[in-house]
Amino acid sequence: MIHTTAVVIGAGHAGLAMSRRLTERSIDHVVLERGEVANSWRTQRWPSLRLLTPNWQTRLPGHPYTGDDPDGFMPVADVVATLTRYARLVGAPVRTATTVHTLRAAPHGFQIQAGDDLLCARAVILATGACTLPAIPGVAAAVPRSITTLTPLAYRDPGQLPDGGVLIVGASATGIQLAAEIHRSGRPVTLAAGEHVRLPRTYRGRDIFWWLQATGLLAERYDQIDDLTRARHVPSPQLTGTPQATITDLNSLAAQRVRIAGRLGRVTDGVAQFSGALANTCALADLKMNRFLNRAVRPVGHSRRPRRRAPATTPVRTHPRRPPHPRRAGPHQRGDHHDPVGHGLPPRLLLARHPRA
C-alpha cells in the first residue's frame, strides 16, 4: 500500500495547477492520469478546435502567458504543448497510464485502487474535468439505426463524414463551431437550437472575456451564486476562437445558409420534430445579452449609453417547404410546441450537446 497525504485524479490544467499549489505548501502528493498529460485534449478534441478564451487568459500558477499573440486563441495542439511543458516545469509527480478503478472512504481518509496499486491518502482532489462525458439527449434513442450518430468526443473533421446532410443538436459553443466547419465542407447542415447564451466576440474594442473579468463575473465563488444547480447547467456562450476574432452565432450561420431549427423535441418514424419556440428562445437570449452589456459598462467607468447588439434574425423554419404557423413562431409565443411536419433525418446526426460546450 502506498501512503501519501493527497491524491489528485487527472493531469489536465486543473490537476496540474493543484499539484503546483500542493508543492508550494510542501504537501506530498501524487497525480494519477489514465492516459498522458492533457489526455482529454489529446484524444477527445477535434484538431481544428481553438480555445474560446484569449491567450492572455491562458495562465497557470506561476506561469502566465508569455507568447507574442496575447489576443489570439490557442489551437488544441498548443494547449497540449503548454500543459505538457508546465507539468515538466513544476515537476508534477504524474503517474501516467494509471486508471483509477475505485475510490472509497477509509478510517483515516481514502483508499484508491489505481491500476495494480492501492493508495491511502488523507485527501483526494477530483480534477477529471466537466467535459469527459457527452450529454446525450434521451431523444437519441429514437433515432433509426440507419442514421449514424456521433458526439464531439468522437468527431475529428468533416472528412470522416460521408456525403449527405448533417443535423447538429445543440447551439452552444461546440454546436456553432461544428455547424460552421461542416457547412464549409460543402455539406447541408441543420442546427437544432434550444436555450443558448449569446455574447458578442468583442464589445467597445475589447474581447468579451475582458468584460467578464472586469465585472467580476469570472471571480464569483460558488457560495455567491443564488441557484448553483442552474448555474452549473447554463450553456456555454455562442463564441468561437478564430484568428480573425470573427462572430459566429445564429445570425452569421443563417447568412451562410445553415438551416436553423428549434430544439429537437422528438423523433417519430425517422422524422425529427422541432420546437416552434425558436423565435422566442432567440429573443430571450438577446434580452439576457443586452442586460449583461448594460450592466457591464457601468462598473468600469463608461458614461455613454451601452451599444445594443442587433437582435437575432434567425429564420424560423421547421420544414423546407412549409413555414410554421405565425402564431407558433410569433415573438410573444409562450411554451414549447412541435411542428407536426418536421424534417426527415439526414444520414448523419451529430450530437453536439457537450456538457460545457
C-alpha positions as CSV (number, residue, x, y, z in Angstrom):
1,M,0.0,0.0,0.0
2,I,1.3,3.5,-0.9
3,H,0.7,6.2,1.7
4,T,0.6,9.9,0.7
5,T,-1.1,13.0,2.0
6,A,-3.1,13.8,-1.1
7,V,-4.0,12.2,-4.4
8,V,-5.0,14.3,-7.5
9,I,-7.0,12.5,-10.1
10,G,-6.5,14.0,-13.5
11,A,-3.5,15.6,-15.1
12,G,-5.2,18.4,-17.1
13,H,-4.9,22.1,-16.3
14,A,-6.9,21.8,-13.1
15,G,-4.9,18.8,-11.8
16,L,-1.5,20.3,-12.7
17,A,-2.5,23.7,-11.1
18,M,-3.5,21.9,-7.9
19,S,-0.2,19.9,-7.9
20,R,1.7,23.2,-8.1
21,R,-0.2,24.6,-5.1
22,L,0.3,21.5,-3.1
23,T,4.1,21.6,-3.8
24,E,4.2,25.3,-2.7
25,R,2.9,24.1,0.6
26,S,5.2,21.1,0.8
27,I,2.3,18.7,0.8
28,D,3.3,15.3,-0.6
29,H,1.0,14.1,-3.3
30,V,0.7,12.1,-6.5
31,V,-1.2,12.9,-9.7
32,L,-3.0,9.9,-11.3
33,E,-3.7,10.1,-15.0
34,R,-5.4,7.3,-17.0
35,G,-3.6,8.4,-20.3
36,E,-1.0,11.1,-20.8
37,V,-0.8,14.7,-19.5
38,A,-3.6,16.7,-21.1
39,N,-5.1,13.4,-22.2
40,S,-8.6,14.8,-23.0
41,W,-7.1,17.5,-25.1
42,R,-5.1,14.8,-27.0
43,T,-7.9,12.3,-27.5
44,Q,-11.3,13.9,-27.1
45,R,-11.0,17.2,-29.0
46,W,-11.1,17.8,-32.8
47,P,-7.8,19.1,-34.3
48,S,-9.2,22.5,-35.5
49,L,-10.6,23.4,-32.1
50,R,-9.3,26.6,-30.6
51,L,-9.9,28.0,-27.1
52,L,-12.8,30.4,-26.6
53,T,-10.7,32.5,-24.3
54,P,-7.9,34.8,-25.5
55,N,-4.4,33.8,-24.9
56,W,-3.8,36.3,-22.2
57,Q,-6.2,34.3,-20.0
58,T,-4.3,31.1,-20.6
59,R,-2.3,31.2,-17.4
60,L,-1.4,28.6,-14.7
61,P,0.0,29.2,-11.2
62,G,3.5,30.7,-11.7
63,H,3.2,30.5,-15.5
64,P,1.5,33.5,-17.2
65,Y,1.1,33.6,-21.0
66,T,4.4,34.8,-22.5
67,G,3.8,34.4,-26.2
68,D,3.6,37.1,-28.9
69,D,-0.1,36.8,-29.6
70,P,-2.0,37.7,-26.3
71,D,-5.2,38.5,-28.1
72,G,-5.2,35.3,-30.2
73,F,-6.9,32.0,-29.5
74,M,-4.8,28.9,-28.8
75,P,-5.3,25.8,-31.0
76,V,-5.7,22.5,-29.3
77,A,-2.1,21.3,-30.3
78,D,-0.7,24.4,-28.5
79,V,-2.9,23.6,-25.4
80,V,-1.4,20.1,-25.2
81,A,2.2,21.5,-25.6
82,T,1.5,24.2,-22.9
83,L,0.2,21.7,-20.4
84,T,3.0,19.2,-21.1
85,R,5.6,21.9,-20.7
86,Y,4.0,23.1,-17.5
87,A,4.0,19.6,-16.0
88,R,7.7,19.4,-16.5
89,L,8.3,22.9,-15.3
90,V,6.6,22.4,-11.9
91,G,7.9,18.8,-11.6
92,A,4.4,17.4,-11.1
93,P,4.5,13.8,-9.7
94,V,2.3,12.4,-12.5
95,R,1.7,8.7,-12.9
96,T,0.5,8.3,-16.5
97,A,-1.4,5.3,-17.9
98,T,-2.9,4.8,-14.4
99,T,-6.6,4.3,-14.3
100,V,-8.5,4.8,-11.0
101,H,-10.9,1.9,-10.6
102,T,-12.3,2.6,-7.1
103,L,-12.3,5.4,-4.5
104,R,-13.7,4.7,-1.1
105,A,-13.7,6.2,2.4
106,A,-11.2,4.8,4.9
107,P,-10.8,5.3,8.6
108,H,-8.1,8.0,8.1
109,G,-9.0,9.3,4.7
110,F,-9.5,7.4,1.4
111,Q,-8.4,4.3,-0.3
112,I,-7.8,4.5,-4.1
113,Q,-7.3,1.5,-6.3
114,A,-5.3,2.7,-9.3
115,G,-4.0,0.1,-11.7
116,D,-2.3,-2.6,-9.6
117,D,-1.6,-0.2,-6.7
118,L,-3.6,0.6,-3.6
119,L,-3.1,4.1,-2.3
120,C,-4.1,5.6,1.0
121,A,-4.5,9.4,1.3
122,R,-5.9,11.9,3.7
123,A,-7.4,14.0,0.8
124,V,-8.4,13.4,-2.8
125,I,-8.9,16.1,-5.4
126,L,-11.1,15.2,-8.4
127,A,-9.7,17.1,-11.4
128,T,-11.2,15.0,-14.1
129,G,-12.9,17.9,-15.8
130,A,-16.5,18.7,-16.8
131,C,-16.3,17.6,-20.5
132,T,-15.3,14.0,-20.5
133,L,-18.8,12.6,-21.0
134,P,-21.2,13.8,-23.7
135,A,-24.7,15.0,-22.7
136,I,-26.8,12.8,-25.0
137,P,-30.5,13.7,-25.0
138,G,-33.0,11.0,-24.5
139,V,-34.5,11.6,-27.9
140,A,-31.3,10.0,-29.4
141,A,-32.7,6.6,-28.5
142,A,-35.5,7.0,-31.1
143,V,-33.1,7.8,-34.0
144,P,-33.2,4.9,-36.5
145,R,-30.2,2.6,-36.6
146,S,-29.6,3.5,-40.3
147,I,-28.7,7.0,-39.1
148,T,-25.1,7.3,-37.9
149,T,-24.7,9.3,-34.7
150,L,-21.6,10.6,-33.0
151,T,-20.7,13.1,-30.3
152,P,-18.0,15.8,-30.4
153,L,-15.7,13.5,-28.4
154,A,-15.5,11.2,-31.5
155,Y,-15.6,14.0,-34.2
156,R,-12.3,14.9,-35.9
157,D,-13.1,16.6,-39.2
158,P,-15.7,16.7,-41.9
159,G,-13.7,14.2,-43.9
160,Q,-14.8,11.4,-41.6
161,L,-18.4,12.0,-42.6
162,P,-19.8,10.5,-45.8
163,D,-21.8,12.6,-48.2
164,G,-25.2,13.8,-47.1
165,G,-26.8,16.3,-44.7
166,V,-25.9,16.7,-41.0
167,L,-28.1,17.5,-38.1
168,I,-26.3,19.1,-35.2
169,V,-28.2,19.1,-31.9
170,G,-27.2,21.9,-29.6
171,A,-26.3,25.5,-30.5
172,S,-23.8,26.5,-27.8
173,A,-20.1,26.9,-28.4
174,T,-19.5,23.4,-29.7
175,G,-22.6,23.3,-31.9
176,I,-22.0,26.5,-33.7
177,Q,-18.3,25.8,-34.3
178,L,-19.1,22.4,-35.8
179,A,-22.0,23.7,-37.8
180,A,-19.7,26.3,-39.4
181,E,-16.9,23.9,-40.1
182,I,-19.1,21.1,-41.6
183,H,-21.0,23.6,-43.7
184,R,-17.7,24.9,-45.1
185,S,-17.0,21.4,-46.3
186,G,-20.0,21.6,-48.7
187,R,-22.5,19.5,-46.7
188,P,-26.0,20.8,-45.9
189,V,-26.3,21.4,-42.2
190,T,-29.3,21.8,-39.9
191,L,-28.7,23.2,-36.4
192,A,-31.2,22.5,-33.7
193,A,-31.1,25.4,-31.2
194,G,-32.6,25.3,-27.8
195,E,-31.8,27.6,-24.9
196,H,-28.5,29.4,-25.5
197,V,-26.2,32.2,-24.3
198,R,-25.5,34.9,-26.9
199,L,-22.5,37.2,-26.5
200,P,-20.5,39.3,-28.9
201,R,-16.9,38.3,-29.5
202,T,-15.8,41.9,-28.9
203,Y,-17.5,44.9,-27.3
204,R,-16.3,48.5,-27.4
205,G,-12.9,47.3,-28.7
206,R,-12.3,44.7,-26.1
207,D,-12.8,40.9,-26.1
208,I,-15.9,39.9,-24.2
209,F,-13.8,38.0,-21.7
210,W,-12.2,41.3,-20.7
211,W,-15.6,42.5,-19.7
212,L,-16.5,39.3,-17.9
213,Q,-13.3,39.7,-15.8
214,A,-13.8,43.4,-15.3
215,T,-17.3,43.0,-14.0
216,G,-16.2,40.3,-11.5
217,L,-18.3,37.5,-13.0
218,L,-15.3,35.2,-13.6
219,A,-14.3,35.6,-9.9
220,E,-17.7,34.7,-8.4
221,R,-17.5,31.9,-5.9
222,Y,-20.0,29.1,-5.7
223,D,-21.4,30.5,-2.5
224,Q,-22.1,33.8,-4.2
225,I,-24.5,32.3,-6.7
226,D,-28.2,32.2,-6.0
227,D,-29.0,29.0,-7.9
228,L,-25.9,26.8,-8.1
229,T,-27.7,23.9,-9.8
230,R,-28.9,26.2,-12.6
231,A,-25.6,27.9,-12.9
232,R,-23.8,24.6,-13.5
233,H,-26.2,23.9,-16.4
234,V,-26.0,27.2,-18.1
235,P,-24.9,26.6,-21.7
236,S,-21.6,27.9,-22.8
237,P,-21.8,31.1,-24.8
238,Q,-22.0,31.1,-28.6
239,L,-18.4,32.0,-29.2
240,T,-15.6,30.8,-31.4
241,G,-11.9,31.5,-31.2
242,T,-10.6,32.3,-34.6
243,P,-7.5,34.1,-35.8
244,Q,-9.8,36.9,-37.1
245,A,-11.9,37.0,-33.9
246,T,-15.0,36.7,-36.0
247,I,-18.5,36.5,-34.6
248,T,-20.2,33.1,-35.1
249,D,-23.8,33.0,-34.0
250,L,-27.2,32.0,-35.3
251,N,-27.3,35.1,-37.5
252,S,-24.0,34.5,-39.1
253,L,-24.8,30.8,-39.6
254,A,-28.1,31.6,-41.2
255,A,-26.4,34.1,-43.5
256,Q,-24.2,31.2,-44.7
257,R,-27.3,29.1,-45.4
258,V,-27.1,26.9,-42.4
259,R,-30.7,25.9,-41.7
260,I,-31.7,26.8,-38.1
261,A,-34.4,24.9,-36.4
262,G,-35.8,24.9,-32.9
263,R,-35.0,22.5,-30.1
264,L,-35.2,18.9,-31.1
265,G,-38.3,17.6,-29.4
266,R,-38.9,14.0,-30.7
267,V,-38.1,11.6,-33.5
268,T,-41.0,9.6,-34.8
269,D,-40.7,7.1,-37.7
270,G,-37.5,8.7,-38.8
271,V,-38.9,12.2,-38.8
272,A,-37.4,14.8,-36.4
273,Q,-39.8,17.3,-34.9
274,F,-38.5,20.6,-33.6
275,S,-39.9,23.1,-31.2
276,G,-41.7,26.1,-32.7
277,A,-40.4,28.4,-30.0
278,L,-37.2,29.3,-31.8
279,A,-38.1,33.0,-32.2
280,N,-39.0,33.3,-28.5
281,T,-35.8,31.5,-27.5
282,C,-33.7,33.9,-29.6
283,A,-35.5,36.9,-28.1
284,L,-34.7,35.7,-24.6
285,A,-31.1,35.2,-25.4
286,D,-30.9,38.7,-26.9
287,L,-32.6,40.1,-23.7
288,K,-30.1,38.4,-21.4
289,M,-27.1,39.6,-23.6
290,N,-28.2,43.2,-23.6
291,R,-28.9,43.1,-19.9
292,F,-25.4,42.0,-19.3
293,L,-23.9,44.6,-21.6
294,N,-26.0,47.3,-19.9
295,R,-24.6,46.2,-16.6
296,A,-21.0,45.7,-17.8
297,V,-20.3,49.3,-18.9
298,R,-21.1,50.9,-15.5
299,P,-18.6,49.3,-13.1
300,V,-15.7,50.1,-15.4
301,G,-16.3,53.8,-15.9
302,H,-18.2,54.1,-19.2
303,S,-20.6,57.0,-19.2
304,R,-22.0,56.5,-22.7
305,R,-25.1,54.5,-23.4
306,P,-24.3,50.9,-24.0
307,R,-24.4,49.7,-27.6
308,R,-27.3,47.4,-28.3
309,R,-26.4,44.4,-30.5
310,A,-28.6,43.5,-33.5
311,P,-31.3,41.1,-32.5
312,A,-31.1,37.5,-33.7
313,T,-33.0,37.4,-37.0
314,T,-32.9,33.7,-37.5
315,P,-35.5,32.5,-40.0
316,V,-37.7,30.1,-38.1
317,R,-38.2,27.2,-40.4
318,T,-39.3,23.7,-39.4
319,H,-39.8,22.3,-43.0
320,P,-38.1,23.3,-46.2
321,R,-41.5,23.8,-48.0
322,R,-43.8,24.8,-45.2
323,P,-43.1,27.6,-42.6
324,P,-44.6,27.2,-39.1
325,H,-47.9,28.8,-38.3
326,P,-47.4,32.5,-37.4
327,R,-48.9,32.0,-34.0
328,R,-46.3,29.4,-33.2
329,A,-43.3,31.5,-34.3
330,G,-44.5,34.8,-33.0
331,P,-42.3,37.0,-30.8
332,H,-44.8,36.7,-27.9
333,Q,-45.2,33.0,-28.0
334,R,-45.1,31.1,-24.7
335,G,-44.4,27.4,-24.3
336,D,-42.8,24.8,-26.4
337,H,-44.7,23.5,-29.4
338,H,-43.7,21.0,-32.0
339,D,-44.3,21.3,-35.7
340,P,-46.3,18.3,-36.8
341,V,-44.4,18.0,-40.1
342,G,-40.7,18.2,-39.1
343,H,-37.7,17.1,-41.1
344,G,-36.6,13.7,-42.3
345,L,-33.3,12.9,-40.6
346,P,-30.1,13.3,-42.6
347,P,-27.6,10.5,-43.0
348,R,-25.5,11.8,-40.1
349,L,-26.7,13.1,-36.7
350,L,-24.0,14.9,-34.7
351,L,-25.0,15.3,-31.0
352,A,-23.1,18.5,-30.0
353,R,-24.6,18.9,-26.6
354,H,-21.3,18.9,-24.8
355,P,-21.7,19.4,-21.0
356,R,-19.8,22.7,-21.3
357,A,-19.8,23.3,-25.0
